[in-house]
Amino acid sequence: MPQKSDTRASIGHVLGMVVAPGTALRALKLALVVGTLLTIINQGDTLLQGQAPNWFKLVLTYVVPYGVSTWTSIAKDLERAKL
């Protein structure tokens, strides 16, 4: 069973990977592309009619791809570190 200090070190290591420039920049680029495409697909008609979008959905449209990209990068790095 891991000691409390081991768990904190692991969490600190993972958080360090989350904010690492490579991970964050890659996730941001992906979120901008995917989020924009999904916004056009899901709310394009609303925007073209001059109506306000659903802001909650709009934010989630960008946050979810960012989170998925970040999670994937970290999982890959952790798996690679085991080898």
C-alpha positions in Angstrom: 0.0 0.0 0.0 1.5 3.4 -1.0 2.4 5.8 1.7 0.8 9.2 1.9 3.9 10.9 0.7 4.1 8.5 -2.3 0.6 9.4 -3.3 1.3 13.2 -3.0 4.4 12.7 -5.1 2.4 10.8 -7.7 -0.3 13.5 -7.8 2.4 16.2 -8.0 4.0 14.4 -10.9 0.7 14.0 -12.8 -0.2 17.7 -12.2 3.3 18.6 -13.5 2.5 16.7 -16.7 -0.9 18.4 -17.0 0.7 21.9 -17.0 3.8 20.9 -19.0 4.1 23.2 -22.1 3.9 20.3 -24.6 0.8 18.7 -23.1 -1.1 22.0 -22.6 -0.2 23.4 -26.0 -1.1 20.2 -27.8 -4.4 20.0 -25.9 -5.2 23.7 -26.6 -4.6 23.3 -30.3 -6.8 20.2 -30.5 -9.5 21.8 -28.4 -9.6 24.8 -30.7 -9.9 22.8 -33.9 -12.4 20.1 -32.6 -14.3 22.6 -30.5 -14.8 25.0 -33.4 -15.9 22.2 -35.7 -18.4 20.8 -33.1 -19.7 24.4 -32.5 -20.4 24.8 -36.2 -22.1 21.4 -36.4 -24.1 21.7 -33.2 -24.9 25.5 -33.0 -24.2 26.8 -36.5 -27.9 27.3 -37.3 -28.4 29.2 -34.1 -25.4 31.4 -34.7 -26.4 32.0 -38.4 -29.8 33.2 -37.2 -28.1 35.8 -35.0 -29.3 34.2 -31.8 -27.1 33.7 -28.7 -25.7 30.2 -28.3 -26.2 28.1 -25.3 -23.1 29.2 -23.4 -22.9 26.2 -21.2 -22.8 23.9 -24.2 -20.4 26.1 -26.0 -17.9 26.0 -23.1 -18.2 22.3 -22.8 -17.6 21.9 -26.5 -14.1 23.2 -26.0 -13.4 21.9 -22.5 -14.2 18.3 -23.2 -11.7 17.9 -26.1 -9.0 19.7 -24.0 -9.6 17.3 -21.2 -9.6 14.2 -23.4 -6.3 15.3 -25.1 -4.7 16.0 -21.8 -5.8 12.7 -20.3 -4.5 10.8 -23.4 -1.1 12.5 -23.3 -0.7 11.8 -19.6 -1.8 8.2 -19.9 0.7 7.7 -22.8 3.5 9.3 -20.7 2.7 7.2 -17.6 2.5 4.0 -19.7 5.8 4.9 -21.4 7.4 5.5 -18.0 6.5 1.9 -16.9 8.5 0.4 -19.8 
